[in-house]
Amino acid sequence: MKRLFFAVDVSASDKQAIANWRDKQLALPFKAIVADNFHITLAFLGSTTTDQQQQLMIVANELAQHISGINEQTLQLSHTGLFKKPQVLYLGLATCPSWLTTLAQNLSKAAIAQGLSQENRRYCPHLSIYRKATSINQTIAIDLSIQITSFSLYQSKPSDHGVIYQPIKTYSLIK
């Protein structure tokens, strides 16, 4: 079984811009997430069999074809936030475009159809930048646009240097 998730891909240049902003503007004493691991989760799948993975890839391909060519492919990072229980400091979006919510909801429904549990809460797109974050004094504004051209099915793999997120299959959102 593989530990999998779907996520919106962030370009290498956008990852670097985010890491530079974080290191310059925040420089907090928490565990910084490696820029290579920056992404915006669509659906966390957890431990997944090969059959479940294959079925989810079929659904993801259909969804990508349905929304490819979307007009709104820029996401605006606007503020920091903290998920207290998992201790994750993140960057949130100014607004969540409908295509993003629809994609996340449909991938989550597909996961449920494959017998994978999903959290029953409103989709909150975010980009995690620190782990083991215990508190922040105030929300910090950021004004950074990131270009979105694809999403991927990722495998979470442990390594000697921490977890690595390896794309298994990438789905283009551009015609």
C-alpha positions as CSV (number, residue, x, y, z in Angstrom):
1,M,0.0,0.0,0.0
2,K,1.1,3.5,-0.8
3,R,0.4,6.7,1.2
4,L,-1.1,9.0,-1.5
5,F,-2.8,12.4,-1.9
6,F,-3.9,14.7,-4.7
7,A,-2.5,18.2,-4.7
8,V,-2.3,21.3,-6.9
9,D,1.2,21.6,-8.2
10,V,3.3,24.7,-7.4
11,S,6.0,25.7,-9.9
12,A,9.7,25.7,-8.9
13,S,9.9,29.4,-9.3
14,D,6.8,30.0,-7.1
15,K,8.1,27.6,-4.5
16,Q,11.4,29.6,-4.3
17,A,9.5,32.9,-4.1
18,I,7.4,31.5,-1.2
19,A,10.5,30.1,0.6
20,N,12.3,33.4,0.2
21,W,9.3,35.4,1.5
22,R,9.0,33.0,4.5
23,D,12.7,33.1,5.3
24,K,12.8,36.9,5.0
25,Q,9.5,38.0,6.5
26,L,8.8,35.3,9.1
27,A,12.0,33.5,10.1
28,L,10.1,31.7,12.9
29,P,11.6,29.1,15.2
30,F,9.5,26.3,13.9
31,K,10.4,23.5,11.5
32,A,10.4,25.0,8.0
33,I,8.9,22.8,5.3
34,V,11.3,22.2,2.5
35,A,10.3,24.2,-0.6
36,D,10.3,21.1,-2.8
37,N,7.3,19.9,-0.7
38,F,5.1,23.0,-1.2
39,H,1.7,22.1,-2.6
40,I,-2.0,22.7,-2.0
41,T,-3.7,19.5,-1.0
42,L,-6.9,18.6,-2.8
43,A,-7.7,15.2,-1.2
44,F,-5.7,13.2,1.3
45,L,-6.1,9.5,0.4
46,G,-3.9,7.7,3.0
47,S,-2.9,4.1,2.5
48,T,-4.1,3.1,-0.9
49,T,-4.1,-0.2,-2.8
50,T,-3.0,-0.5,-6.4
51,D,-6.6,-1.1,-7.5
52,Q,-7.8,2.0,-5.6
53,Q,-5.0,4.1,-7.1
54,Q,-5.9,3.0,-10.6
55,Q,-9.5,3.9,-10.2
56,L,-8.7,7.2,-8.7
57,M,-6.3,8.0,-11.6
58,I,-9.2,7.3,-14.1
59,V,-11.4,9.8,-12.2
60,A,-8.6,12.4,-12.0
61,N,-8.0,12.2,-15.7
62,E,-11.7,12.7,-16.4
63,L,-11.8,15.7,-14.0
64,A,-8.7,17.2,-15.6
65,Q,-10.2,17.0,-19.1
66,H,-13.4,18.5,-17.8
67,I,-11.8,21.6,-16.2
68,S,-8.8,21.9,-18.5
69,G,-8.6,25.4,-20.1
70,I,-10.0,27.1,-17.1
71,N,-9.7,30.9,-17.2
72,E,-8.7,31.4,-13.6
73,Q,-5.3,29.7,-13.1
74,T,-3.8,32.1,-10.7
75,L,-4.2,31.6,-6.9
76,Q,-3.6,34.6,-4.6
77,L,-1.8,33.8,-1.3
78,S,-3.0,36.5,1.1
79,H,-2.4,35.6,4.8
80,T,-0.9,33.2,7.3
81,G,-2.9,30.9,9.5
82,L,-2.3,28.2,12.1
83,F,-3.9,24.8,12.3
84,K,-3.5,24.3,16.1
85,K,-3.9,20.6,16.5
86,P,-1.5,19.5,13.7
87,Q,0.7,22.5,14.5
88,V,1.0,23.7,10.9
89,L,1.5,27.3,9.9
90,Y,0.2,27.9,6.4
91,L,-0.5,30.5,3.7
92,G,-4.2,30.9,2.9
93,L,-5.9,32.1,-0.2
94,A,-7.6,35.4,-0.6
95,T,-10.5,33.6,-2.3
96,C,-11.1,30.0,-3.4
97,P,-12.1,29.8,-7.1
98,S,-15.1,27.4,-7.8
99,W,-13.0,25.2,-10.0
100,L,-10.6,24.4,-7.1
101,T,-13.4,23.6,-4.7
102,T,-15.2,21.5,-7.3
103,L,-12.0,19.6,-8.1
104,A,-11.3,18.9,-4.4
105,Q,-14.9,17.8,-3.7
106,N,-14.9,15.5,-6.7
107,L,-11.6,13.9,-5.8
108,S,-12.8,13.4,-2.2
109,K,-16.1,11.8,-3.5
110,A,-14.0,9.5,-5.7
111,A,-11.9,8.5,-2.7
112,I,-15.0,7.7,-0.7
113,A,-16.3,5.6,-3.6
114,Q,-13.1,3.6,-3.3
115,G,-13.6,3.0,0.4
116,L,-11.1,5.6,1.6
117,S,-12.2,7.8,4.5
118,Q,-12.3,11.6,4.1
119,E,-12.6,14.3,6.6
120,N,-16.1,15.7,6.8
121,R,-15.3,19.5,6.7
122,R,-15.4,22.4,4.4
123,Y,-12.4,22.5,2.0
124,C,-9.8,25.0,3.1
125,P,-7.1,25.3,0.5
126,H,-3.7,26.2,2.0
127,L,0.0,25.9,1.5
128,S,1.9,24.6,4.6
129,I,5.2,26.4,5.3
130,Y,6.1,25.3,8.9
131,R,5.5,22.3,11.1
132,K,5.6,22.1,14.9
133,A,4.2,25.7,15.0
134,T,2.7,26.3,18.3
135,S,1.4,29.9,18.0
136,I,1.6,33.1,16.0
137,N,1.0,36.5,17.5
138,Q,-1.0,37.8,14.5
139,T,-2.1,37.0,11.0
140,I,0.6,38.2,8.6
141,A,-0.4,39.5,5.2
142,I,1.2,38.2,2.0
143,D,0.5,39.3,-1.5
144,L,1.8,36.6,-3.8
145,S,0.2,35.1,-6.9
146,I,1.0,31.6,-8.0
147,Q,0.3,30.2,-11.4
148,I,-1.5,26.9,-11.5
149,T,-1.1,24.6,-14.6
150,S,-1.6,21.1,-13.1
151,F,-2.4,18.9,-10.2
152,S,-0.8,15.5,-9.4
153,L,-1.3,12.3,-7.5
154,Y,1.6,12.2,-5.0
155,Q,3.1,9.5,-2.9
156,S,4.4,10.4,0.5
157,K,7.7,8.6,1.0
158,P,9.8,8.7,4.2
159,S,13.5,9.3,3.8
160,D,16.6,9.9,6.0
161,H,16.0,13.7,5.5
162,G,12.3,13.7,6.2
163,V,9.3,13.0,4.0
164,I,9.5,13.4,0.2
165,Y,6.4,14.0,-1.9
166,Q,6.9,12.3,-5.2
167,P,4.4,12.8,-8.1
168,I,3.1,9.6,-9.6
169,K,0.9,11.2,-12.3
170,T,0.4,14.8,-13.3
171,Y,-2.8,16.1,-14.8
172,S,-2.6,19.3,-16.9
173,L,-5.2,22.0,-16.5
174,I,-4.2,23.8,-19.7
175,K,-5.6,22.9,-23.1
